Amino acid sequence: MRNTDERVAAIKERARELECHKRIRRDYYMVALYFAVGLLLIVGLSFIIPFITLECPEREYAYVGTEASIIHLKGGLGYVFVGLLAFVLGVSITILSHRIYLKNQKERENKS
C-alpha cells in the first residue's frame, strides 16, 4: 500500500500527463484552425482576383513588367491591402515563435 507522499506524487504525475494531453489537443486544434483560415483565404482570393482583373484595362495590364498593376488599380487601396497582409503575417510568425519559445522553456524546466 502507498503512503501519503507516494499518492501525492502519483496524483501530480497524473495531473502533468493530463495537462500534456490537453496541450497537445489544443495544439492540434490550433493547427487545424490555421490550416482552415489559410485555405479559406486562398480560396477567397482565388474568387476575388478574377473580378479585379476584369476591371483592369487590357492596355495597362498587357505590358511586361506590370504584373503588380492589379494592386495599383484602386490607388493606394491595393498597397494598403498588401501592407495589412504583411503585417498579419509578421504578427502570426512572431506569436508562433514566442509560443514555441515558451513551450521549449517549459519543457526544459520540467526536465530539470
RANORUR-V660649 format. One record per residue. SS is DSSP state (helix for helix, strand for strand, loop for the rest). Layout:
ss-><SS,SS>
//
This chain:
ss-><loop,loop,loop,helix,helix,helix,helix,helix,helix,helix,helix,helix,helix,helix,helix,helix,helix,helix,helix,helix,helix,helix,helix,helix,helix,helix,helix,helix,helix,helix,helix,helix,helix,helix,helix,helix,helix,helix,helix,helix,helix,helix,helix,helix,helix,helix,helix,helix,helix,helix,helix,helix,helix,helix,helix,loop,loop,helix,helix,helix,helix,loop,loop,loop,loop,loop,loop,loop,helix,helix,helix,helix,loop,loop,loop,loop,helix,helix,helix,helix,helix,helix,helix,helix,helix,helix,helix,helix,helix,helix,helix,helix,helix,helix,helix,helix,helix,helix,helix,helix,helix,helix,helix,helix,helix,helix,helix,helix,helix,helix,helix,loop>
//
